[in-house]
Amino acid sequence: MDSLAAEFDEWYSTMRASSAGDDIHQRHLGLPPRLLSTSLLTWDGIAEVVEALRLEPGGLLLDLACGRGGYGLEIASRTGARLIGVDFASSAIDQARALASRFASVDAEFRLGDLAATTLPAGSVDALVCVDAIQFKATADSFAEMHRVLRPGGRIALTTWEAVDHGDERVPARIRAVDTSAGLTAAGFAEVVVRERPQWRAAERSMWEEASALDPGSDPTLRSLREEGLRVLPTFDLTRRVLATATASGPIGQPVTSR
Ligand SMILES: C[S@@+](CC[C@H](N)C(=O)[O-])C[C@H]1O[C@@H](n2cnc3c(N)ncnc32)[C@H](O)[C@@H]1O
């Protein structure tokens, strides 16, 4: 297991012991208790992602870097899609499998895999969502894998952050490396649209403000949330929140078609 995967695995293990971090997340993002999130996508934001994915009942959705699976399960339950969730942290996958029982209508499967190596067959999924995770591996390999697993005409929605100024060294290197438009285009996606989402930022900022001011006591989830808040807030305005959407192109020479 690589060291980042081990870190995430341990992070997710601590979440089994306390729901205090989840309560804060859900309150600020407007999420219901069953939607376990380790990211910053709001309830209103989910509707925009659903619209962008153009899923049909019975279609197959890949939630890549799914964490505990909450967003994929929610999107699949709204659209009637089937779901495969992939993440490299085994504790997250175990918890996603357990969470699936709270979404009884969803045909869901969760498996270990990497952003750049999902293990899924080529052209096997109708839509792909990746919530607040591409920044952990915003490489050509990851974008190529996303394109490989989507059927021609399949849709992708990525939520993440990009630097306002990619040369600004105050922005964490991981975020400076994110260029969703260039990454998707180079991988062969068509209809690439990257929209800024300032309206998602208010919830995000208020969550970090609460987190950075709280007394975490001995709760490891609160400690981690507080540390992240203290880390994120000083460079908050140097990043922009984005929703990137695109369509997987067909084999060379063939036009993109949608179902
Ligand atoms: C901020 S969390 C978001 C999780 C989930 N998408 C959500 O919104 O609740 C980032 C996720 O990316 C996963 N991740 C990071 N790098 C990865 C990689 N190279 N391959 C697969 N998963 C990865 C982590 O394990 C973690 O679950």
The ligand as a MOL file (V3000), in Angstrom:
LIG
                    3D

  0  0  0     0  0            999 V3000
M  V30 BEGIN CTAB
M  V30 COUNTS 27 29 0 0 0
M  V30 BEGIN ATOM
M  V30 1 C -11.5170 14.2810 0.2510 0
M  V30 2 S -11.8150 12.5620 0.1550 0 CHG=1
M  V30 3 C -13.3390 12.5150 -0.7760 0
M  V30 4 C -14.0430 11.1680 -0.6610 0
M  V30 5 C -15.3990 11.1040 -1.3300 0
M  V30 6 N -15.2910 11.3490 -2.7590 0
M  V30 7 C -16.3540 12.1050 -0.7170 0
M  V30 8 O -16.6020 13.1140 -1.3850 0
M  V30 9 O -16.8110 11.8990 0.4040 0 CHG=-1
M  V30 10 C -10.6230 12.0390 -1.0460 0
M  V30 11 C -10.6840 10.5560 -1.3450 0
M  V30 12 O -9.7610 10.2530 -2.3760 0
M  V30 13 C -9.2140 8.9760 -2.1120 0
M  V30 14 N -7.9770 8.9090 -2.9020 0
M  V30 15 C -6.9270 9.7700 -2.8740 0
M  V30 16 N -5.9940 9.3980 -3.7560 0
M  V30 17 C -6.4540 8.2790 -4.3620 0
M  V30 18 C -5.9330 7.4290 -5.3750 0
M  V30 19 N -4.7300 7.6450 -5.9330 0
M  V30 20 N -6.6760 6.3860 -5.7800 0
M  V30 21 C -7.9070 6.1400 -5.2200 0
M  V30 22 N -8.4420 6.9020 -4.2510 0
M  V30 23 C -7.7270 7.9690 -3.8310 0
M  V30 24 C -9.0530 8.9510 -0.6180 0
M  V30 25 O -8.9380 7.6590 -0.0810 0
M  V30 26 C -10.3360 9.6500 -0.1880 0
M  V30 27 O -11.3630 8.7180 -0.0060 0
M  V30 END ATOM
M  V30 BEGIN BOND
M  V30 1 1 1 2
M  V30 2 1 2 3
M  V30 3 1 2 10
M  V30 4 1 3 4
M  V30 5 1 4 5
M  V30 6 1 5 6
M  V30 7 1 5 7
M  V30 8 2 7 8
M  V30 9 1 7 9
M  V30 10 1 10 11
M  V30 11 1 11 12
M  V30 12 1 11 26
M  V30 13 1 12 13
M  V30 14 1 13 14
M  V30 15 1 13 24
M  V30 16 1 14 15
M  V30 17 1 14 23
M  V30 18 2 15 16
M  V30 19 1 16 17
M  V30 20 1 17 18
M  V30 21 2 17 23
M  V30 22 1 18 19
M  V30 23 2 18 20
M  V30 24 1 20 21
M  V30 25 2 21 22
M  V30 26 1 22 23
M  V30 27 1 24 25
M  V30 28 1 24 26
M  V30 29 1 26 27
M  V30 END BOND
M  V30 END CTAB
M  END
